[in-house]
Every structure is written in structure tokens, then in C-alpha cells.
Amino acid sequence: MSDLNDIAVVGAGPAGGNAALVAAQSGARVVMLDEQPAPGGQVWRGKTASILLAPVTPETTAGNGLRSALSESAATHLADTRVWDILRNGDHWSLQILRNGATEQITCRSLILATGAREYVQPIPGWTTPGVIGLAGATSLFKQTLSLPGKRTVVSGTGPLVFFVASEIRRLGGEVAAVITPNTRADWARATPSMIGQPKLLARGALWMADLILARVPILWGHAVSEVEGRDHVTGIKTINLKRGVAGLSFATDSLCLGNGLIAQIEAAQMLGAAIRYDPSLGGWVPVADPDGATKVDGLYLCGDGCGIRGAAAAALQGTLAGARAARDLGFSAPSPPVRPWQRAERFGRAMTALSIPHADAHALTTQDTIVCRCESLSRRDISTEITTGATSTNAVKSGKRAGMGPCGGKYCQTAIAALIAEQTDKSTSDVPPPTPRPPLRPVPLGQAAGDFDYDDLPIPKPAPL
Ligand SMILES: Cc1cc2nc3c(=O)[nH]c(=O)nc-3n(C[C@H](O)[C@H](O)[C@H](O)COP(=O)(O)OP(=O)(O)OC[C@H]3O[C@@H](n4cnc5c(N)ncnc54)[C@H](O)[C@@H]3O)c2cc1C
């Protein structure tokens, strides 16, 4: 794998998969890498072999289309491959990858990052109790293995995902105890004009709602889960009416799906020098890139949710734009796809993201004793004390308390920490950027990262004469 590729694509979701397809069609030598076993990314995730005969959803159809197009294309797909570091070496990029338990290096002239998003879960009392899973994470369970989070589940969170997850649980035979969403009906009414351009998606949403209403599942608008009950496992949840600030209904349940929108995975782009900006309508901090993915960094292109949360339809279209642009810039003959379809899809995506971002008062749900950084077991009080003693940036809190140095690399705590810094220092969230990213981008065994290192090879200078 040491031969120079024209283009490497990190991520095989709707964005990366389409970027690789278009670039390979132009004649470029393309390699696409993803840590998942099959292309499709989060939304078009492939099912495990044992459930291939499961009911077909629009996501399955779209994913199967991408997988079969890729298998017929000239692009090389490296599955189960983690990219854990990327370096610029002269006129090419070197990607350090972990594959089959060993580290290797891939080189390319141009690099397309299509690394997607991760979800944000607002820390609340009890959110680390077994039985609580991420709202977006729950979709991976359904898609890959058709399994359910529990027997009776409360589904709570922002945006359309909460209704998709609730109706999928019902479709797979589970019971939904309640749907709890910080969004109000008025929030949804405001988003409707931007949704009209995507009638198929609008109709799907209407079906999810109809199913929940017919099944008499309680839907609590303008509410949030304020506390998870249970010591060794979830036994119930309490809610709060966000507008009135008073306790709402409680529900007995054995599982909770909890999520507050998605955040772009920007670490790789940031590490390679792409500028970042704060745009809440795209999920927070995002790298700066043109609609066709070009950046100010030579040979670096970005597409999909990794450069702003716009949804799967926009990600696929932007992948096509970025693949074509990267190929053209290397002198290959690739088409110039129109930008308008992407612009239409991104209008819808932005409206959904606006509904999905955490409620303005969300971090008030994080009490002093609530764990904020799971890896280092740091509570809100621990973080707040650090801020009070002068750590007024995410880098400073990371240095002082190790928040962000655990196995997740800060992926789950940094948004909450930034909100606490902003609140305690009277800054806007847009004045509190994420910490400086450092490799590894993904966990890698130390022995593999060190390579063929031998202590005996260390050049140890002779001791100075006494
Ligand atoms: C957990 C989760 C579940 C979601 N479920 C839904 C859903 O059910 N319906 C819906 O409409 N939207 C869903 N979304 C949003 C949806 O995923 C996106 O809108 C869409 O998939 C964006 O496509 P993409 O190609 O930009 O990114 P993705 O589809 O996220 O693809 C990115 C790919 O990059 C790979 N990757 C990232 N970093 C590395 C690395 N360092 N090394 C190797 N591989 C890497 C990942 O494995 C992933 O396959 C979900 C998002 C998340 C985070």
C-alpha cells in the first residue's frame, strides 16, 4: 500500500462514497478508507449478513445502491481501517492507518475528508447509567443488527431523529413509553417552509408522527429528561417543562435513548490547517470549505456532515462535487456537477439541524454532581472549579483536568465544557473554540503507533566527563 494514490478519501458514507465514485470515474487512482466493515456511513449503514433479509427501508436501498456502485468502480475500498494520523510530506499526504491489527501508511496527492458527525448528549443526572444510549447511536442498533435498546424505552431528544427512533422501535416490536422533545410545535411550524422542497422526507416524518399518535404514545413537547433513575440499570426518568421550569411527568422505563443533535467531526481538518468558524445552524464549529469542498489548504477537500450538519442528501451531493473538484484540480477530466441540487438539499438539512441543536437552557440540566467527562470521571463541579481558578479555554481545562485526554479524545465532553466556560466567563459560545486536536484521531495501540521502535536503537549520548 506504499504506492502513491492520486486521491485518498477518508469516510465511506454518502459523502465519501460519492466522492470516491466520481473521482475514480475520472481516471484518478482512488483509495477510500473507513473503519466500518462496509460503505454506507452512519445513515446508509450495511446490515450484518444474518439479517440481510430484513425489511427494506429507504436507507437500505440507498446504501445498497452506493455499495454496488462502489464495488463496480475502480476505487479501492479499505474497510475496517482506522485513519489515526495524517501528515503533509512535501507535495503529498501520508495517512497512518490501523488495519488487520497492524499500522500501515497510505500516501496520496490529494485528500478528501468525509468524516461525518458524532452526536451530542447533554449530561444530566444519571446519563451514564447502563440502559441509556445515544439517540443517533440507537439507529446503528436498528440498522446493523435489528436489535432494540430495551423492552420499554423512553425516547428523548431534539429534531426529527427522536420521531424516527421512536417509530423504528415500534416497527421492530418494542414499546415506547414516551417521546420527550425540547422542541415545541411552534419550532416545527417555523421549520415547515424549508421542508416543502423535500416532500418525500416530509411524508416520512408525517408517517412516524401518525404511527405514534395512533399508538397513543405520550409526546411531551417543550420538555426534557431531567434525571435518570436506577442504580445499576435504568428504572425510570423524570422530566421538566422547559418553558415553565417545573417538573413534568415521570415514566417507568428500562431504557432511554437520549440525544441533542449532531456535531461535525472536524479534528482531522483542523489538524491539517483548515480554518474553523462557529455556525450554530450547521451544528457548531465547522471547517471553512467551498460548496465543492475546496479549502485554503493545498490538496485538501472536505464534504458531508464533517464540514457542517446538512444531512445525508446534501452529503451525497457534496461528495460528488468534492470528488469532481479534487480530480479536476489534479488534471483529470471530471464533470462540473451543478451546485443547485446541493443548495436545495442543504436548505432542508439546515432546517433540521436548527431543530436539533441543544435547547438554550440545556446545560442548566447538568447539575453540579453530574459527570461531564466520562473518561476522567469529572463532574460539572470539577470543571467549574477549574474555570474559576483561571482555565478559561477548552485547552486550559484539558491541561488542568485531563478532560479530553481519555479514550474518547474529548469527543463527548468538549461541547458541554465549552458551554460551561462561556457561561462562567460571560462569553458567547462562538468565543470558545474546541481544543487543539492532536493525533491519534482514533484510538491506536501504543505498540502499533511506535512501529518497529527498539530501545537499543536510541542514540544515547555518552555521559559528559566528570
Ligand atoms: C450515530 C449516528 C446515527 C445517525 N443516524 C441517522 C439516521 O438514522 N437517519 C438520518 O437521516 N441521519 C442519521 N445520522 C446523520 C447522518 O449520518 C448524516 O447526515 C450522513 O450520514 C452524513 O453523511 P457523511 O458521509 O457526511 O458522514 P457519515 O455517514 O457519518 O460517514 C462518515 C464515515 O467516516 C468514517 N470515519 C470517520 N473518521 C474516520 C477515521 N479517522 N478513520 C476511518 N474512518 C473514519 C466513519 O466510520 C463513517 O463511516 C446519524 C448520525 C450519527 C452520528
The ligand as a Tripos MOL2 file, in Angstrom:
@<TRIPOS>MOLECULE
LIG
   53    58     1     0     0
SMALL
NO_CHARGES

@<TRIPOS>ATOM
      1 C1        -24.6170    7.7330   15.1510 C.3       1 LIG1
      2 C2        -25.3550    8.4530   14.0340 C.ar      1 LIG1
      3 C3        -26.5420    7.9440   13.5310 C.ar      1 LIG1
      4 C4        -27.2550    8.6190   12.5390 C.ar      1 LIG1
      5 N1        -28.4390    8.1030   12.0890 N.ar      1 LIG1
      6 C5        -29.1400    8.7700   11.1390 C.ar      1 LIG1
      7 C6        -30.3960    8.2700   10.6640 C.ar      1 LIG1
      8 O1        -30.8520    7.2290   11.1070 O.2       1 LIG1
      9 N2        -31.0620    8.9780    9.7200 N.ar      1 LIG1
     10 C7        -30.5460   10.1480    9.2100 C.ar      1 LIG1
     11 O2        -31.1790   10.7690    8.3450 O.2       1 LIG1
     12 N3        -29.3660   10.6340    9.6180 N.ar      1 LIG1
     13 C8        -28.6620    9.9810   10.5750 C.ar      1 LIG1
     14 N4        -27.4720   10.4900   11.0190 N.ar      1 LIG1
     15 C9        -26.9190   11.6530   10.3160 C.3       1 LIG1
     16 C10       -26.2840   11.0980    9.0450 C.3       1 LIG1
     17 O3        -25.3130   10.1720    9.4500 O.3       1 LIG1
     18 C11       -25.5810   12.0840    8.1980 C.3       1 LIG1
     19 O4        -26.4010   13.1400    7.8180 O.3       1 LIG1
     20 C12       -24.9910   11.4490    6.9250 C.3       1 LIG1
     21 O5        -24.6480   10.1110    7.1340 O.3       1 LIG1
     22 C13       -23.7760   12.2350    6.5490 C.3       1 LIG1
     23 O6        -23.0120   11.5170    5.6170 O.3       1 LIG1
     24 P1        -21.4310   11.6550    5.6200 P.3       1 LIG1
     25 O7        -20.9500   10.8290    4.5070 O.co2     1 LIG1
     26 O8        -21.0490   13.0770    5.6790 O.co2     1 LIG1
     27 O9        -20.9620   11.0330    7.0140 O.3       1 LIG1
     28 P2        -21.1370    9.5150    7.6620 P.3       1 LIG1
     29 O10       -22.2620    8.8620    7.0370 O.co2     1 LIG1
     30 O11       -21.1130    9.7690    9.0910 O.co2     1 LIG1
     31 O12       -19.7960    8.8320    7.1830 O.3       1 LIG1
     32 C14       -18.5540    9.1510    7.7300 C.3       1 LIG1
     33 C15       -17.7000    7.9140    7.7170 C.3       1 LIG1
     34 O13       -16.3770    8.2740    8.0590 O.3       1 LIG1
     35 C16       -15.8050    7.2310    8.7910 C.3       1 LIG1
     36 N5        -14.6780    7.8050    9.5500 N.ar      1 LIG1
     37 C17       -14.6450    8.9680   10.2350 C.ar      1 LIG1
     38 N6        -13.4330    9.1770   10.7490 N.ar      1 LIG1
     39 C18       -12.6790    8.1110   10.3860 C.ar      1 LIG1
     40 C19       -11.3320    7.7440   10.6430 C.ar      1 LIG1
     41 N7        -10.4990    8.5200   11.3460 N.pl3     1 LIG1
     42 N8        -10.8900    6.5650   10.1350 N.ar      1 LIG1
     43 C20       -11.7030    5.7640    9.3970 C.ar      1 LIG1
     44 N9        -13.0000    6.0640    9.1240 N.ar      1 LIG1
     45 C21       -13.4750    7.2290    9.6210 C.ar      1 LIG1
     46 C22       -16.9300    6.7090    9.6600 C.3       1 LIG1
     47 O14       -16.7120    5.3530   10.0120 O.3       1 LIG1
     48 C23       -18.1410    6.8610    8.7410 C.3       1 LIG1
     49 O15       -18.4710    5.6720    8.0820 O.3       1 LIG1
     50 C24       -26.7480    9.8310   12.0240 C.ar      1 LIG1
     51 C25       -25.5450   10.3590   12.5240 C.ar      1 LIG1
     52 C26       -24.8480    9.6870   13.5290 C.ar      1 LIG1
     53 C27       -23.5740   10.2870   14.0680 C.3       1 LIG1
@<TRIPOS>BOND
     1     1     2 1
     2     2     3 ar
     3     2    52 ar
     4     3     4 ar
     5     4     5 ar
     6     4    50 ar
     7     5     6 ar
     8     6     7 ar
     9     6    13 1
    10     7     8 2
    11     7     9 ar
    12     9    10 ar
    13    10    11 2
    14    10    12 ar
    15    12    13 ar
    16    13    14 ar
    17    14    15 1
    18    14    50 ar
    19    15    16 1
    20    16    17 1
    21    16    18 1
    22    18    19 1
    23    18    20 1
    24    20    21 1
    25    20    22 1
    26    22    23 1
    27    23    24 1
    28    24    25 2
    29    24    26 1
    30    24    27 1
    31    27    28 1
    32    28    29 2
    33    28    30 1
    34    28    31 1
    35    31    32 1
    36    32    33 1
    37    33    34 1
    38    33    48 1
    39    34    35 1
    40    35    36 1
    41    35    46 1
    42    36    37 ar
    43    36    45 ar
    44    37    38 ar
    45    38    39 ar
    46    39    40 ar
    47    39    45 ar
    48    40    41 1
    49    40    42 ar
    50    42    43 ar
    51    43    44 ar
    52    44    45 ar
    53    46    47 1
    54    46    48 1
    55    48    49 1
    56    50    51 ar
    57    51    52 ar
    58    52    53 1
@<TRIPOS>SUBSTRUCTURE
     1 LIG1         1 GROUP 0 **** ****
